[in-house]
């Protein structure tokens, strides 16, 4: 293969996902793309917990995480991969969008360090910070710029590096999951696009919202509701264990009666969808609040289109439900749609869990 492979390792709260290309590609954080992309070489996944474990009531120990990384690598079929890029998300990350006077990148870094105590909810000595200029804040005022400030807890980064090291990898870089995911759908070729694209990545416990335009992330927010909360609602409704509740959720989804008839899937159990409906309404409400804040408080422009990714995106009927609730176009994101793939990569693996590999693929594209 010539150059060494780099693995993207996405450590979620329910499973570990891994990906690798035949060679590295440019930085996912800046959302740039190579003019000569390389083929997606491997994808793999392994659940963190033994079968039947409720991830809402159990925290994975270090040994479970290391074991899941190793099993995901075996599932992917990777060979001779020793370098990795990993991500952080959730409470470990704080993202701020602030307006500041125009300055050089060096001056910006110094200014952010001086104002960090006001910009961040915790001691600046405990985090790793990365400020980036993303655009002019106001086209009528060339003296102001808009700055994206990302801060990740140092102890969380160090812990994840330690676990990935134990699994046999050297960590080249640490990215933010939400920004790594964006690189699968945004490129420098599309840099002139004025579309307001909302990428909503729904994991097991956390849903991340990123709104991007013209190649720049303009809004980011996480909220603590995800796929496992839907499973928990089914579990409580039917008095069954987590594993059976997960199976019921996957089998029946949230298709309405009319949608089920239209799609020829009339075997649905409407009680399963009804059990999940309060959680689904909460998810829709949080997304709607974020879209409204973006439009009315930040840019005076609404979201044009939403792309749904993450493991929970595969839930039957979820896309239709959100499109109706949010009154906007919703697409299921395919992180492999715009990249070449190795002929050795199983199409069935992508079809089964494609949107769930989004972060891992984005991380693997780091350079």
C-alpha positions in Angstrom: 0.0 0.0 0.0 3.0 2.3 0.0 2.3 4.7 2.8 1.3 3.7 6.3 -2.4 3.5 7.1 -4.0 5.6 9.8 -7.0 4.3 11.7 -9.8 6.5 12.8 -11.1 5.2 16.2 -14.5 6.4 17.4 -15.1 5.4 21.0 -18.8 5.8 21.6 -20.9 5.1 24.7 -22.3 2.0 23.2 -19.7 0.7 20.6 -16.3 1.4 19.1 -16.1 2.0 15.4 -12.9 2.0 13.3 -12.0 3.0 9.8 -8.9 3.3 7.6 -8.0 4.6 4.2 -5.2 3.3 1.9 -3.3 6.5 2.8 -4.0 9.6 4.9 -6.0 12.6 3.7 -6.1 16.3 4.9 -7.3 17.6 8.2 -10.9 16.9 9.1 -11.0 19.9 11.5 -10.5 22.4 8.7 -12.9 20.4 6.6 -10.5 20.4 3.6 -10.2 17.6 1.1 -7.5 16.1 -1.0 -7.6 16.5 -4.8 -6.3 12.8 -4.9 -8.4 11.0 -2.2 -7.5 7.4 -1.4 -9.8 4.4 -1.0 -11.7 3.5 2.1 -9.9 0.3 3.1 -11.5 -1.0 6.3 -14.5 -0.6 8.6 -15.2 -2.4 11.8 -17.4 -2.2 14.9 -17.6 -3.8 18.3 -20.0 -3.2 21.1 -18.5 -2.1 24.4 -20.8 -4.3 26.7 -21.6 -8.0 26.9 -24.9 -9.0 25.4 -27.9 -7.9 27.5 -26.1 -5.1 29.3 -28.0 -1.8 29.8 -25.5 0.9 28.7 -27.7 3.5 30.5 -26.9 2.0 33.9 -23.4 0.7 33.3 -20.2 2.6 32.6 -17.6 0.7 30.5 -14.3 0.0 32.4 -10.9 0.6 30.8 -10.5 -3.1 30.0 -13.8 -3.2 28.2 -12.9 -0.2 26.0 -9.5 -1.6 25.1 -11.1 -5.0 24.3 -13.7 -3.3 22.1 -11.1 -1.4 20.2 -9.2 -4.7 19.6 -12.4 -6.5 18.5 -13.4 -3.6 16.2 -10.0 -3.8 14.5 -10.3 -7.6 14.0 -13.8 -7.0 12.6 -12.4 -4.4 10.1 -9.7 -6.7 8.8 -7.1 -4.0 9.2 -3.5 -5.1 8.7 -0.3 -3.4 9.7 -2.0 -0.3 11.1 -0.2 1.2 14.1 -1.2 4.9 13.9 -4.6 6.3 14.9 -6.6 9.5 15.2 -9.2 9.6 17.9 -12.1 11.9 18.9 -13.7 13.5 21.9 -17.3 14.7 22.4 -20.0 15.5 24.9 -19.1 17.0 28.2 -15.4 16.7 27.4 -15.7 19.4 24.8 -16.8 23.0 24.9 -17.4 25.0 21.6 -17.8 28.7 21.6 -18.5 31.1 18.7 -17.4 34.6 19.6 -16.9 38.0 17.8 -13.5 39.7 18.2 -11.6 42.5 16.5 -9.7 41.6 13.4 -6.2 40.3 14.2 -3.6 37.9 13.1 -3.7 34.2 14.1 -0.9 34.7 16.6 -2.6 37.7 18.1 -5.9 35.7 18.2 -4.3 32.9 20.1 -2.8 35.3 22.7 -6.2 37.2 23.0 -8.1 33.9 23.5 -5.7 32.8 26.3 -6.2 36.1 28.1 -10.0 35.9 27.8 -10.3 32.1 28.4 -11.7 32.4 31.9 -14.6 34.4 30.6 -15.2 32.2 27.5 -14.9 28.8 29.1 -16.9 27.2 32.0 -13.7 25.7 33.6 -10.1 26.5 34.3 -8.1 27.1 31.1 -5.2 25.2 32.6 -7.3 22.0 32.5 -8.1 22.2 28.7 -6.5 22.1 25.3 -7.7 25.1 23.2 -7.8 25.7 19.5 -9.2 29.0 18.2 -9.9 29.5 14.5 -11.1 32.4 12.4 -14.1 31.2 10.4 -15.5 34.3 8.7 -16.1 38.0 8.9 -18.7 38.5 11.6 -20.5 41.2 9.8 -20.1 42.0 6.1 -20.7 45.7 6.9 -17.9 45.8 9.5 -14.5 44.6 8.3 -13.1 45.3 11.7 -14.8 42.3 13.3 -14.2 38.5 12.8 -16.1 35.5 14.0 -14.0 33.0 15.9 -14.6 29.3 16.6 -13.1 28.3 19.9 -12.8 24.6 20.7 -11.6 23.5 24.2 -11.3 19.8 25.2 -10.6 18.6 28.7 -6.9 17.6 29.0 -7.6 14.6 31.4 -10.2 13.1 29.0 -7.8 13.4 26.1 -4.9 11.8 28.1 -7.2 9.0 29.2 -8.4 8.2 25.7 -4.8 8.2 24.4 -3.8 5.8 27.2 -6.5 3.3 26.2 -5.8 3.5 22.5 -2.1 3.0 23.3 -3.0 -0.1 25.2 -4.8 -1.4 22.2 -1.6 -1.2 20.2 -1.9 2.2 18.5 0.2 5.4 18.6 -2.1 8.4 18.6 -1.2 11.0 16.0 -3.9 13.5 16.8 -7.1 14.2 18.7 -10.1 15.8 16.9 -13.7 16.6 17.9 -16.2 14.0 16.8 -18.7 16.5 15.4 -16.1 18.3 13.2 -14.6 15.0 12.0 -18.1 14.0 10.9 -18.5 17.2 8.9 -15.6 16.2 6.6 -17.6 13.4 5.2 -20.2 15.8 3.7 -18.3 19.2 3.3 -15.4 19.8 1.0 -13.4 22.6 -0.5 -15.1 21.9 -3.8 -18.3 23.0 -2.1 -16.7 25.9 -0.4 -18.7 28.5 -2.3 -22.0 26.9 -1.4 -24.4 29.2 0.5 -26.6 26.3 1.7 -27.1 26.1 5.4 -26.5 22.4 6.1 -27.3 20.9 9.5 -25.5 17.7 10.2 -27.2 15.9 13.2 -25.2 13.0 14.5 -27.3 10.9 16.8 -25.3 8.5 19.0 -26.3 6.2 21.9 -26.3 9.0 24.5 -25.4 12.2 22.8 -26.8 14.0 19.8 -24.6 16.6 18.1 -25.8 19.4 15.9 -23.5 21.2 13.5 -24.6 23.8 11.0 -22.2 24.6 8.2 -22.1 27.0 5.3 -19.4 27.6 2.7 -17.1 25.1 4.3 -17.2 26.7 7.8 -19.0 25.4 10.9 -21.2 28.3 12.2 -23.1 26.6 15.0 -22.4 23.6 17.3 -24.4 22.1 20.1 -24.6 18.7 21.9 -27.6 17.5 24.0 -27.8 14.3 26.0 -30.5 12.3 24.3 -29.8 9.5 21.9 -30.6 6.0 20.7 -30.3 4.3 24.1 -33.0 6.6 25.5 -35.4 5.3 22.8 -34.5 1.7 23.8 -35.0 2.5 27.4 -38.5 3.8 26.7 -39.4 0.5 25.0 -37.9 -1.4 27.9 -40.0 0.4 30.4 -43.2 0.2 28.3 -43.1 -3.6 27.8 -41.2 -4.6 30.9 -38.4 -6.4 29.0 -34.6 -6.4 29.2 -32.5 -4.0 27.2 -31.5 -6.5 24.5 -35.1 -7.4 23.7 -36.1 -3.7 23.8 -33.3 -2.9 21.3 -34.5 -5.7 19.0 -38.1 -4.4 19.2 -37.0 -0.8 18.5 -35.0 -2.0 15.5 -37.7 -4.2 14.1 -40.7 -1.9 14.4 -39.3 1.6 14.4 -41.6 4.6 14.3 -43.3 4.3 11.0 -46.9 5.7 11.0 -49.7 3.4 9.8 -49.9 5.2 6.5 -46.1 5.1 6.0 -45.9 1.4 6.8 -48.7 0.6 4.2 -47.0 2.8 1.6 -43.6 1.1 2.1 -45.1 -2.4 2.3 -44.0 -2.8 6.0 -47.4 -3.6 7.6 -45.9 -5.9 10.2 -45.1 -2.9 12.5 -46.3 -2.9 16.1 -47.6 0.7 16.7 -47.2 0.3 20.4 -43.4 0.3 20.0 -43.4 3.6 18.2 -45.9 5.0 20.8 -43.5 4.0 23.6 -40.7 6.0 21.9 -42.8 9.0 21.0 -42.1 11.1 24.1 -38.3 10.7 23.6 -38.6 11.4 19.9 -40.6 14.6 20.7 -37.8 15.7 23.0 -35.2 15.1 20.3 -37.2 17.1 17.7 -37.8 19.9 20.2 -34.0 20.2 21.0 -33.2 20.2 17.3 -35.9 22.8 16.6 -34.6 25.0 19.4 -31.1 24.9 17.9 -32.3 25.7 14.4 -34.3 28.6 15.8 -31.4 30.0 17.8 -29.2 29.8 14.8 -31.7 31.7 12.6 -32.9 34.4 15.0 -30.0 35.0 17.3 -27.0 34.4 15.0 -27.5 34.7 11.3 -31.1 35.7 10.4 -31.1 32.6 8.1 -32.8 29.3 8.6 -31.5 25.8 7.9 -32.0 24.7 4.3 -31.4 20.9 4.8 -30.6 18.4 7.5 -28.4 15.3 7.2 -28.9 12.7 9.9 -26.0 10.4 10.8 -24.9 8.2 13.7 -26.0 4.7 14.7 -29.5 5.8 15.7 -30.1 7.3 12.2 -31.0 3.8 10.9 -34.2 3.7 13.0 -37.1 2.9 10.7 -39.3 6.0 10.2 -37.0 8.4 12.0 -36.2 10.4 8.9 -39.8 10.9 8.0 -40.8 11.8 11.6 -38.1 14.5 11.8 -38.9 15.9 8.4 -42.5 16.3 9.4 -41.7 17.7 12.9 -39.1 20.1 11.7 -40.7 21.0 8.4 -37.5 20.7 6.5 -35.8 18.3 4.2 -34.1 15.4 6.1 -31.7 13.0 4.4 -29.9 10.0 5.9 -26.2 10.7 5.5 -24.0 8.2 3.7 -20.4 9.0 4.8 -19.1 6.7 2.0 -21.0 8.4 -0.9 -18.2 10.8 -1.9 -15.2 8.7 -1.4 -13.6 5.8 -3.4 -13.8 2.4 -1.7 -11.6 -0.6 -1.8 -13.1 -3.6 -3.6 -12.3 -5.6 -0.5 -14.8 -3.6 1.6 -18.1 -5.4 2.1 -21.1 -3.4 0.8 -23.2 -5.3 3.3 -21.3 -3.8 6.2 -21.9 -0.3 4.9 -25.6 -1.0 4.2 -26.1 -2.3 7.7 -24.5 0.5 9.7 -23.3 3.1 7.2 -24.3 6.3 9.0 -22.8 4.9 12.3 -19.3 4.9 10.7 -19.4 8.7 10.0 -17.1 9.9 12.8 -14.6 7.0 12.4 -14.3 7.7 8.6 -13.9 11.5 9.3 -11.2 10.7 11.9 -9.4 8.4 9.5 -9.2 11.2 7.0 -7.0 13.3 9.2 -3.5 14.4 8.0 
